[in-house]
Amino acid sequence: MPVFSELRPEYEKASFSCGVSVLDSYLRERARLDVKRGLCAVHILAEGTTIIGFYTLSAFTLQLQSLPPAIAKKYPTNLLLPCWLIGRLAVDTKFQKQKFGQILLADALHNIVLLAEKAGGYCVVVDAKNEEVKPFYEKYGFRPVIHDNLRLYLPVSSIPAF
Ligand SMILES: CC(C)(COP(=O)(O)OP(=O)(O)OC[C@H]1O[C@@H](n2cnc3c(N)ncnc32)[C@H](O)[C@@H]1OP(=O)(O)O)[C@@H](O)C(=O)NCCC(=O)NCCS
């Protein structure tokens, strides 16, 4: 049965392949260092030592001007909005289209709800790698920020129940 955990040495990072080479090389070459440096947490979904998918999570800030004026006007001008970033999220091609992407996103959002209860945060931010993947996030309620078509946000208060 697939389980979530931190990135462990026994996981087969080298054979992970999601179709986007920068995400594969991130997992192989940078993920462990990013965790060590406190830049993010890496969450792995694995079956045995096989990595099915992963996502990264970190604290983040968003310029208020990135949000639609109707939302931005509720906050003090020039505020940097505290939020949470799902910096990377990927499923190995062997496991794509089997709902593992949804399972990863649901786990990330669940963790963010728990974090937000203790530490606040207005929204969740994701950076879609390309236009093709945007609809995956939009399906769960994410919308583009102003002036950056590949950066999407979802208010914590609008996180869907899975
Ligand atoms: C995008 C990705 C994470 C989706 O994972 P997946 O396991 O194949 O997706 P799921 O099976 O969980 O799909 C869940 C739902 O999202 C939809 N979906 C998946 N990928 C989609 C896409 N690119 N566009 C639109 N909808 C998509 C599915 O149709 C499914 O909808 P349904 O519940 O109505 O059937 C995966 O394709 C991937 O890792 N791609 C390469 C890396 C990448 O681009 N990551 C995103 C970087 S920001």
PDBQT file of the ligand as one rigid body, heavy atoms in Angstrom, charges set to zero:
ROOT
HETATM    1  C1  LIG A 201      -0.140  16.709 -13.482  1.00  0.00    +0.000 C 
HETATM    2  C2  LIG A 201      -0.003  15.375 -12.764  1.00  0.00    +0.000 C 
HETATM    3  C3  LIG A 201       0.542  15.609 -11.341  1.00  0.00    +0.000 C 
HETATM    4  C4  LIG A 201      -1.398  14.726 -12.678  1.00  0.00    +0.000 C 
HETATM    5  O1  LIG A 201      -1.260  13.504 -11.976  1.00  0.00    +0.000 OA
HETATM    6  P1  LIG A 201      -2.150  12.236 -12.324  1.00  0.00    +0.000 P 
HETATM    7  O2  LIG A 201      -1.894  11.232 -11.270  1.00  0.00    +0.000 OA
HETATM    8  O3  LIG A 201      -1.941  11.818 -13.734  1.00  0.00    +0.000 OA
HETATM    9  O4  LIG A 201      -3.619  12.846 -12.207  1.00  0.00    +0.000 OA
HETATM   10  P2  LIG A 201      -4.904  12.156 -11.534  1.00  0.00    +0.000 P 
HETATM   11  O5  LIG A 201      -5.079  10.782 -12.087  1.00  0.00    +0.000 OA
HETATM   12  O6  LIG A 201      -4.809  12.264 -10.048  1.00  0.00    +0.000 OA
HETATM   13  O7  LIG A 201      -6.044  13.099 -12.067  1.00  0.00    +0.000 OA
HETATM   14  C5  LIG A 201      -6.974  13.700 -11.199  1.00  0.00    +0.000 C 
HETATM   15  C6  LIG A 201      -7.930  14.498 -12.050  1.00  0.00    +0.000 C 
HETATM   16  O8  LIG A 201      -7.204  15.555 -12.706  1.00  0.00    +0.000 OA
HETATM   17  C7  LIG A 201      -7.372  15.447 -14.119  1.00  0.00    +0.000 C 
HETATM   18  N1  LIG A 201      -6.087  15.794 -14.745  1.00  0.00    +0.000 N 
HETATM   19  C8  LIG A 201      -4.904  15.196 -14.581  1.00  0.00    +0.000 A 
HETATM   20  N2  LIG A 201      -3.952  15.821 -15.308  1.00  0.00    +0.000 NA
HETATM   21  C9  LIG A 201      -4.590  16.805 -15.946  1.00  0.00    +0.000 A 
HETATM   22  C10 LIG A 201      -4.169  17.807 -16.851  1.00  0.00    +0.000 A 
HETATM   23  N3  LIG A 201      -2.897  17.924 -17.243  1.00  0.00    +0.000 N 
HETATM   24  N4  LIG A 201      -5.103  18.653 -17.311  1.00  0.00    +0.000 NA
HETATM   25  C11 LIG A 201      -6.389  18.559 -16.927  1.00  0.00    +0.000 A 
HETATM   26  N5  LIG A 201      -6.849  17.647 -16.045  1.00  0.00    +0.000 NA
HETATM   27  C12 LIG A 201      -5.968  16.783 -15.579  1.00  0.00    +0.000 A 
HETATM   28  C13 LIG A 201      -7.739  13.998 -14.383  1.00  0.00    +0.000 C 
HETATM   29  O9  LIG A 201      -8.455  13.849 -15.570  1.00  0.00    +0.000 OA
HETATM   30  C14 LIG A 201      -8.572  13.678 -13.171  1.00  0.00    +0.000 C 
HETATM   31  O10 LIG A 201      -9.878  14.190 -13.347  1.00  0.00    +0.000 OA
HETATM   32  P3  LIG A 201     -11.187  13.316 -12.982  1.00  0.00    +0.000 P 
HETATM   33  O11 LIG A 201     -11.138  13.132 -11.483  1.00  0.00    +0.000 OA
HETATM   34  O12 LIG A 201     -12.317  14.164 -13.433  1.00  0.00    +0.000 OA
HETATM   35  O13 LIG A 201     -11.037  12.023 -13.708  1.00  0.00    +0.000 OA
HETATM   36  C15 LIG A 201       0.918  14.411 -13.549  1.00  0.00    +0.000 C 
HETATM   37  O14 LIG A 201       0.419  14.296 -14.873  1.00  0.00    +0.000 OA
HETATM   38  C16 LIG A 201       2.380  14.826 -13.597  1.00  0.00    +0.000 C 
HETATM   39  O15 LIG A 201       3.127  14.548 -12.686  1.00  0.00    +0.000 OA
HETATM   40  N6  LIG A 201       2.775  15.484 -14.697  1.00  0.00    +0.000 N 
HETATM   41  C17 LIG A 201       4.174  15.813 -14.936  1.00  0.00    +0.000 C 
HETATM   42  C18 LIG A 201       4.722  16.761 -13.913  1.00  0.00    +0.000 C 
HETATM   43  C19 LIG A 201       3.938  18.042 -13.843  1.00  0.00    +0.000 C 
HETATM   44  O16 LIG A 201       3.607  18.667 -14.859  1.00  0.00    +0.000 OA
HETATM   45  N7  LIG A 201       3.655  18.423 -12.595  1.00  0.00    +0.000 N 
HETATM   46  C20 LIG A 201       2.995  19.655 -12.298  1.00  0.00    +0.000 C 
HETATM   47  C21 LIG A 201       4.060  20.634 -12.059  1.00  0.00    +0.000 C 
HETATM   48  S1  LIG A 201       3.446  22.084 -11.410  1.00  0.00    +0.000 SA
ENDROOT
TORSDOF 0
